[in-house]
Structure formats: C-alpha cells, structure tokens
Amino acid sequence: QVSLVESGGGLVQPGGSLRLSCAASGSIFSINRMGWYRQAPGKQRELVATLTSVGNTNYRDSVKGRFTISGANAMNAMYLQMNSLKPEDTAVYYCNLLIGVRSYWGQGTQVTVSS
C-alpha cells in the first residue's frame, strides 16, 4: 500500500510563487516515475510535470520555465516549485507515483491564483 499526502497549496496573487510538497509512505520501492497533475473546475485532469527514476523531467508547455519538479533522493518525497503563477494555474494539484503498472494518487491540494 502506498500513501501520498500533498501540502503547500493556497491563495497567491498573480506573479507569486508556491511550493507544493508530496510525502510518500508505504511500499515505495521500484518507482518508475513521480508526477504532478492538476484539475481545474469543469476540466479534465492534466499532466503538469513528471520526473523519472533516472532524473528525466517533462513539463506541459504552459508551465515550462515557471515550474520545477524535484524529488528526494530516496524518492519518498517530491516537490513542485511554481513561480510566476497565473490565474489559469488555478486548480487542484495532485501528486502521482507510478510503480510498475500501478498508479497512486494523493488527495490533492488547492492552488488559487487571484488578485
């Protein structure tokens, strides 16, 4: 069993920054990939950024240059540094672990970008 808990969301003004954290516990070995996704009201969940076990990263185009994904060496935690936030970044952000063919999700943390 794997448990993921996100934190760090909140309300921020446009142009501001937030750092999301995700703590993982349980059978977190042989992780293939860590990732952050988001879901805005009325929209489908979308990939924001991923980090593989060998250190490769991938970002959706709209966050490139603004967001940075990172992970702890033991891969028991991951982070998403979000800078230059825009109102369109408003969403519930979820962390995800891909272990083998199994995908695990956290409960989500709300990020609201508004003046």
C-alpha positions in Angstrom: 0.0 0.0 0.0 1.2 3.5 -0.9 0.0 6.7 0.7 0.6 10.2 -0.8 -0.1 13.4 1.1 0.2 16.8 -0.6 0.7 20.1 1.1 1.7 23.7 0.2 -1.4 24.9 -1.7 -3.1 28.1 -1.0 -4.1 31.5 -2.4 -1.5 33.6 -4.1 -1.5 36.7 -6.3 -0.6 36.6 -10.0 3.1 36.6 -10.3 3.6 35.0 -7.0 5.2 31.6 -6.0 4.2 28.5 -4.2 6.0 25.2 -3.4 4.0 22.1 -3.3 5.2 19.0 -1.4 4.2 15.4 -1.6 5.2 12.9 1.1 5.1 9.3 0.2 4.9 6.3 2.5 4.4 2.6 2.3 5.8 0.3 -0.4 7.6 3.0 -2.3 10.3 0.9 -4.0 10.9 0.5 -7.7 9.3 3.8 -8.5 9.3 4.4 -12.2 8.0 8.0 -12.3 6.8 10.8 -10.0 4.5 13.4 -11.3 2.2 16.3 -10.6 -1.2 16.7 -12.3 -3.9 19.3 -11.9 -7.6 19.6 -12.4 -9.5 22.9 -12.8 -13.2 23.1 -12.3 -15.1 21.7 -15.3 -11.9 20.4 -16.9 -10.1 17.1 -17.2 -7.1 16.3 -15.1 -3.9 17.2 -16.9 -0.3 16.4 -16.5 1.8 19.2 -15.2 5.3 17.7 -14.8 7.0 14.3 -14.4 10.3 13.1 -13.0 11.6 9.6 -13.8 13.7 7.4 -11.6 16.8 8.3 -13.7 16.2 12.0 -13.5 14.4 12.9 -16.7 11.8 15.6 -16.5 8.9 16.6 -18.6 6.7 19.6 -18.4 3.5 20.7 -20.1 4.2 23.6 -22.4 2.3 26.2 -20.4 4.4 25.8 -17.3 7.9 25.4 -18.9 10.3 27.9 -17.4 8.0 28.6 -14.5 7.6 25.3 -12.7 10.3 22.9 -11.5 9.7 19.4 -10.3 12.1 17.7 -7.9 12.3 14.7 -5.7 14.1 13.4 -2.7 17.0 11.0 -3.3 15.0 8.3 -1.7 12.0 9.2 -3.8 9.9 9.4 -0.7 9.0 13.0 -1.4 8.5 15.2 -4.4 8.1 18.9 -4.9 6.8 21.4 -7.4 8.2 24.9 -7.3 5.8 27.2 -9.0 6.9 30.7 -10.0 5.3 33.5 -11.9 1.9 32.0 -11.2 -1.1 32.9 -13.5 -4.8 32.8 -12.9 -5.0 29.9 -15.3 -2.8 27.8 -13.0 -5.7 27.7 -10.5 -6.6 24.1 -9.9 -6.4 21.2 -7.5 -2.9 19.8 -7.8 -2.4 16.0 -7.3 0.9 14.1 -6.9 1.2 10.7 -8.6 3.6 7.8 -8.3 3.9 5.2 -11.0 5.3 1.9 -9.5 5.3 -0.8 -12.1 1.9 -0.8 -13.7 0.2 0.7 -10.6 -0.6 4.4 -10.3 -1.1 6.0 -6.9 -2.6 9.4 -6.2 -2.7 11.9 -3.4 -5.9 13.6 -2.2 -5.0 16.9 -3.9 -4.2 20.4 -2.7 -6.0 23.6 -3.9 -4.0 26.3 -5.6 -5.8 29.5 -6.3 -4.1 32.4 -8.2 -6.2 35.6 -7.9 -5.8 39.2 -7.0 
